[in-house]
Each structure stands twice: as C-alpha cells, then as structure tokens.
C-alpha cells in the first residue's frame, strides 16, 4: 500500500527563526499530549528547513487541530497533504491561514467495487493548484470511467461534494500538486529537499509498540468480535 503524507508551515520571518519556533511548539504539544493520558500515542516528528524554500516541512500528516494551532500561534500558513492510493483510496488536503481554515478537501473510496468513491468534504474556495485535477490527461480518464458525471461535475472545473471525480490519489497527480505548491517534497519516494536544519521531535516508542502489539490479535478474535454483536438476535 502506498501512503504519502506531510505537512508544511510557511516561514513568516527568516526560515531559521520559523524553524525554531515550530520545533519548540511541536515539542511542547507532543509532551503535553503524552502527559495528558497514559493511553495517548506520541508520534515522532521530523522537522526540516530546506535550502531555497520558505516552507518548513514536517514528515507527517498532522491532525487538523494541531495544524490549526500551529497556524494560529505562529501567525502563518500551514498545509497538510495525505494520500492513500491502493484498495482504500483517500485524499486529504488542509490549508489554514492565521488559524482560519481556508480550504478543506476530503476524498474517500473504501474499495468496494460496487461503489464509487466520493468527495466527502469540500470547504472553502478553490485554489489554483486544483486545475491539475482537470488536466487533459485526467479528463480523458473521467470520460472513460465516469462518463455520467463528467458534464455535471466538471463543467466548472471545480471539486463538488458527493461526486467521484475529479481524482487526486495517484502518485503522479500528488507529485504535480506538490510542485504547483512549490513544496520541498517529492511524495513518490517521500524525499525532501536538502535540509539546512533538522530536528526530531520525540514521541513515545514504547506506547507505539504497545499499540501495535494490541493490533496483532489471532484471526478468531477478530471473527468473534464481528459475530458477538449478532448473537442472541
């Protein structure tokens, strides 16, 4: 399964200062979150300032609340892209500016061959990079695989909730989006531009390993859990 995910914060002063402020905020947030409950999972975060870019990158797709907090506290722009592109398809895009949600996009396809995926969240105004999703190459695919939706969904070249097109989950499209946004990131191999500064924000490996161990249940336990709700009916 291919998964691509990263977050980016625009340097509002010089990149070095923004890097320090972001790293400090993430350290404090991660520490507070871990201390709040013994069941919380702390995720290790790699923060990078890249040469020639005014984006500071975080090698994880951050949750909306944390992205909003970063944007508000640092008074800047923060965006997140997360893509899963095999069997279950998912595309998530978040854009916050000074703590305000500017654009929220969510596409989900649960892998059911009898159903199409759809855009479940479309909030805010379209952004220039979204024109990529209506390129000639992709429009030809839409006409072939979803001809019944092409006219209504694509006539304005805008993403509309409830439709299965446009598509945004394949690797080449994600790479085009990253280039259009001038992000220091190559999503296909999760490679970032050469760094001038890096910092690893520690999480909790012990809690993460314990969580993974809990997921490794015998097959019969999963079966029993699925049938327990039907017993007695």
VEXDREN-2710 file (C-alpha; in Angstrom, 1 decimal):
% VEXDREN-2710
k/r/px/py/pz
1/UNK/0.0/0.0/0.0
2/UNK/1.3/3.4/-0.9
3/UNK/0.8/6.3/1.5
4/UNK/2.1/9.8/1.2
5/UNK/1.7/12.4/3.9
6/UNK/3.5/15.6/5.0
7/UNK/2.7/19.0/6.5
8/UNK/4.3/22.3/5.7
9/UNK/4.5/25.7/7.5
10/UNK/5.4/28.8/5.7
11/UNK/8.3/30.8/7.3
12/UNK/6.9/34.2/8.2
13/UNK/10.3/35.7/9.1
14/UNK/13.6/34.1/8.2
15/UNK/13.4/30.3/7.9
16/UNK/15.8/29.7/10.8
17/UNK/13.6/31.6/13.2
18/UNK/10.4/29.9/11.9
19/UNK/12.1/26.5/12.2
20/UNK/13.0/27.2/15.9
21/UNK/9.5/28.4/16.7
22/UNK/7.8/25.5/15.0
23/UNK/10.1/22.9/16.6
24/UNK/9.5/24.4/20.1
25/UNK/5.8/24.4/19.6
26/UNK/5.7/20.8/18.4
27/UNK/7.9/19.7/21.4
28/UNK/5.6/21.4/23.9
29/UNK/2.5/20.0/22.2
30/UNK/3.8/16.4/22.0
31/UNK/5.0/16.5/25.6
32/UNK/1.6/17.9/26.8
33/UNK/-0.3/15.4/24.8
34/UNK/1.7/12.4/26.1
35/UNK/1.4/13.6/29.7
36/UNK/-2.4/14.1/29.4
37/UNK/-3.1/10.3/29.4
38/UNK/-1.1/7.1/29.6
39/UNK/-3.1/5.8/26.5
40/UNK/-2.1/8.7/24.2
41/UNK/0.4/7.7/21.5
42/UNK/3.2/10.1/20.8
43/UNK/4.4/10.2/17.2
44/UNK/7.9/11.1/16.3
45/UNK/8.1/14.1/14.1
46/UNK/11.0/15.1/11.7
47/UNK/11.1/18.8/11.1
48/UNK/13.2/20.3/8.2
49/UNK/14.1/23.7/6.9
50/UNK/15.1/23.2/3.2
51/UNK/17.5/25.3/1.2
52/UNK/15.8/27.7/-1.2
53/UNK/12.3/27.2/0.2
54/UNK/10.2/29.3/2.6
55/UNK/8.3/26.1/3.7
56/UNK/9.4/24.3/6.8
57/UNK/8.3/20.6/6.4
58/UNK/7.1/18.0/8.9
59/UNK/7.4/14.4/7.7
60/UNK/3.9/13.5/8.9
61/UNK/0.3/14.4/8.0
62/UNK/-0.7/16.4/11.1
63/UNK/-4.2/16.4/12.5
64/UNK/-6.5/19.4/11.9
65/UNK/-6.4/20.6/15.5
66/UNK/-2.6/20.7/15.6
67/UNK/-2.3/22.2/12.1
68/UNK/-4.8/25.0/13.2
69/UNK/-2.8/25.6/16.4
70/UNK/0.5/25.9/14.5
71/UNK/-1.0/28.4/12.0
72/UNK/-2.7/30.5/14.8
73/UNK/0.1/30.6/17.3
74/UNK/2.8/31.3/14.7
75/UNK/0.6/33.6/12.6
76/UNK/1.3/31.9/9.3
77/UNK/0.1/29.4/6.7
78/UNK/0.1/25.7/7.4
79/UNK/-1.0/23.0/4.9
80/UNK/-1.2/19.2/5.0
81/UNK/-1.5/16.5/2.3
82/UNK/-2.3/12.9/3.0
83/UNK/-2.9/10.3/0.3
84/UNK/-3.5/6.6/0.3
85/UNK/-3.7/5.1/-3.2
86/UNK/-4.3/1.3/-3.1
87/UNK/-7.5/-0.6/-2.4
88/UNK/-8.8/2.1/0.0
89/UNK/-8.3/5.5/-1.6
90/UNK/-8.1/8.6/0.4
91/UNK/-7.0/12.1/-0.3
92/UNK/-6.9/14.8/2.4
93/UNK/-5.9/18.4/2.0
94/UNK/-5.9/21.1/4.7
95/UNK/-5.0/24.7/4.4
96/UNK/-5.0/27.1/7.4
97/UNK/-4.0/30.7/7.4
98/UNK/-3.6/32.5/10.8
99/UNK/-5.6/29.8/12.4
100/UNK/-8.5/30.0/10.0
101/UNK/-9.5/27.1/7.7
102/UNK/-9.0/28.3/4.1
103/UNK/-9.6/25.0/2.2
104/UNK/-10.5/21.6/3.4
105/UNK/-10.8/18.7/0.9
106/UNK/-11.5/15.0/1.7
107/UNK/-12.0/12.2/-0.8
108/UNK/-12.7/8.6/0.2
109/UNK/-13.1/5.3/-1.7
110/UNK/-13.5/2.3/0.6
111/UNK/-12.5/-0.2/-2.1
112/UNK/-16.0/-1.6/-2.7
113/UNK/-16.1/-2.5/-6.4
114/UNK/-19.9/-1.9/-6.4
115/UNK/-19.5/1.7/-5.2
116/UNK/-17.6/4.8/-6.3
117/UNK/-15.6/6.9/-4.0
118/UNK/-16.7/10.5/-3.5
119/UNK/-15.6/13.9/-2.2
120/UNK/-17.0/13.9/1.4
121/UNK/-15.7/17.4/2.4
122/UNK/-15.3/20.4/0.1
123/UNK/-15.0/23.6/2.2
124/UNK/-13.5/27.0/1.2
125/UNK/-12.7/28.5/-2.1
126/UNK/-10.9/26.6/-4.9
127/UNK/-7.2/27.1/-5.1
128/UNK/-5.1/27.4/-8.3
129/UNK/-3.4/24.0/-7.9
130/UNK/-6.8/22.3/-8.3
131/UNK/-6.7/22.9/-12.0
132/UNK/-4.3/19.9/-12.1
133/UNK/-7.3/17.6/-11.4
134/UNK/-9.0/18.8/-14.6
135/UNK/-6.0/18.3/-16.9
136/UNK/-6.5/16.9/-20.4
137/UNK/-5.0/13.5/-19.3
138/UNK/-7.3/13.1/-16.3
139/UNK/-10.4/14.4/-18.2
140/UNK/-9.9/11.6/-20.7
141/UNK/-9.9/9.1/-17.9
142/UNK/-13.1/10.6/-16.4
143/UNK/-14.9/10.4/-19.7
144/UNK/-13.9/6.7/-19.9
145/UNK/-14.6/5.6/-16.3
146/UNK/-17.3/8.0/-15.1
147/UNK/-19.0/9.4/-18.2
148/UNK/-22.2/10.0/-16.4
149/UNK/-20.6/12.5/-14.0
150/UNK/-18.3/14.4/-16.4
151/UNK/-20.7/17.1/-17.5
152/UNK/-22.3/18.0/-14.2
153/UNK/-19.1/17.5/-12.1
154/UNK/-16.5/19.0/-14.4
155/UNK/-18.3/21.8/-16.3
156/UNK/-16.9/24.4/-13.9
157/UNK/-13.6/22.7/-13.2
158/UNK/-14.5/22.7/-9.5
159/UNK/-14.5/19.9/-6.9
160/UNK/-18.0/19.3/-5.8
161/UNK/-19.1/17.2/-2.8
162/UNK/-20.8/13.9/-3.5
163/UNK/-19.1/13.3/-6.9
164/UNK/-16.5/10.6/-7.6
165/UNK/-14.5/12.8/-9.9
166/UNK/-12.0/14.5/-10.1
167/UNK/-9.4/12.0/-8.9
168/UNK/-6.4/13.0/-6.8
169/UNK/-5.0/9.8/-5.4
170/UNK/-2.4/8.6/-7.9
171/UNK/1.2/9.3/-7.3
172/UNK/1.9/11.4/-10.4
173/UNK/-1.0/13.7/-9.6
174/UNK/0.2/14.1/-6.0
175/UNK/3.7/15.0/-7.3
176/UNK/2.1/17.6/-9.6
177/UNK/0.3/19.1/-6.7
178/UNK/3.5/19.3/-4.6
179/UNK/5.3/21.1/-7.5
180/UNK/2.4/23.5/-8.0
181/UNK/2.5/24.5/-4.3
182/UNK/6.3/24.7/-4.5
183/UNK/6.7/22.3/-1.6
184/UNK/10.2/20.9/-0.9
185/UNK/8.9/17.4/-1.2
186/UNK/8.9/14.5/-3.6
187/UNK/5.9/12.4/-2.4
188/UNK/6.5/9.4/-4.6
189/UNK/9.5/8.3/-2.5
190/UNK/8.8/10.6/0.4
191/UNK/12.0/12.6/-0.2
192/UNK/12.6/16.1/0.9
193/UNK/14.9/18.8/-0.4
194/UNK/18.3/19.1/1.2
195/UNK/18.0/20.4/4.7
196/UNK/19.7/23.4/6.3
197/UNK/18.3/22.4/9.7
198/UNK/16.6/19.3/11.0
199/UNK/15.2/18.3/14.4
200/UNK/13.5/15.1/15.5
201/UNK/10.6/15.8/18.0
202/UNK/10.5/12.7/20.2
203/UNK/7.3/10.7/20.6
204/UNK/6.8/7.6/22.7
205/UNK/8.2/4.4/21.0
206/UNK/7.1/2.3/23.9
207/UNK/3.5/3.3/23.6
208/UNK/3.5/2.9/19.9
209/UNK/4.9/-0.6/20.1
210/UNK/2.3/-1.5/22.7
211/UNK/-0.4/-0.2/20.4
212/UNK/0.9/-2.3/17.5
213/UNK/1.1/-5.4/19.8
214/UNK/-2.6/-4.9/20.6
215/UNK/-3.5/-5.0/16.9
216/UNK/-1.9/-8.4/16.4
217/UNK/-4.9/-10.4/17.5
218/UNK/-5.5/-14.1/16.5
219/UNK/-7.8/-14.3/13.5
220/UNK/-10.5/-16.0/15.6
221/UNK/-10.7/-13.0/17.9
222/UNK/-11.5/-10.7/15.0
223/UNK/-14.2/-13.2/13.9
224/UNK/-15.6/-13.4/17.4
225/UNK/-15.7/-9.7/17.7
226/UNK/-17.6/-9.4/14.4
227/UNK/-20.2/-12.0/15.4
228/UNK/-20.7/-11.1/19.0
229/UNK/-23.0/-8.2/18.1
230/UNK/-25.2/-10.7/16.2
231/UNK/-25.5/-13.3/18.9
232/UNK/-28.9/-13.6/20.6
233/UNK/-30.6/-11.9/17.6
END
